[in-house]
Amino acid sequence: MKTYFVDSFTNEKFKGNPAAVCLPDTELTVSTMQKIATEIGFSETAFIKQIANNTYSIRFFTPKIEIPLCGHATLASSKIIFDTTSFESIKFINCNNVELFIEKVEGKIKMLFPVYDTEEIDVPQKMLEALGISQIVNKRYSPNNKIILIEIKSAVELANLKPDFATLINSYTGINGVLVTAISDSPKFDFHYRYFWPWAGINEGPVTGAIQTFLTKYWATKLNKSKLNAYQSSLRTGTMSTEFLQDKIFILGEAVTVLEG
């Protein structure tokens, strides 16, 4: 099968978030797709298959589990399809039959994603200690994503977090990850964030798009803005623009292909 490595949410190679994009010629079992994703070792490997014209099925696998939605692997898959076909727009259908609409806009890739609500949650002290957080501004939970959101005061503190992942993974069960966010200290961005998810086999996501399904709404409501610029302060770093439209969001980003085979 044709396989690509793509760096998403960046216009530079070896920045952003790497994803693998696989285009199998034959049907693969879930077990085989999982083994391939484990072998590659990226935070996500996407398997795409053309269904009709510009419509594709898409499935996402971490090194440990299948997940229903992934922003950077969707962006990477879109990059490959746009580069190898004449399509100007794409529709992906994920494992839950959620439709994702993608188009090219002024040299960037624009993705239409659903919006999910958050609810109140109690965060154990053990989790905060594992993250290295002493004081929080707010805490929420996204049931659709199974992700805890923690807001802290400082973007500098956020960038300097050095979690104890062995303690973190044992501090809570039944979730996919923990998102820590803070208001930006730069006029170029509205908010910063980092995403930790050792429960799925990856300690930290370099640049994560799917969390915008609830994080964009969170900050759009708090800042009273519909268009936002986000910065993920991971080691590789990455940026994206988002737009909140009540029942959906747009995510704009770029991607660079680094390997094919």
Order of alpha helices (4+ residues) and beta strands (2+ residues): beta-beta-alpha-beta-beta-beta-alpha-beta-beta-beta-alpha-beta-beta-alpha-alpha-beta-beta-beta-alpha-beta-beta-beta-beta
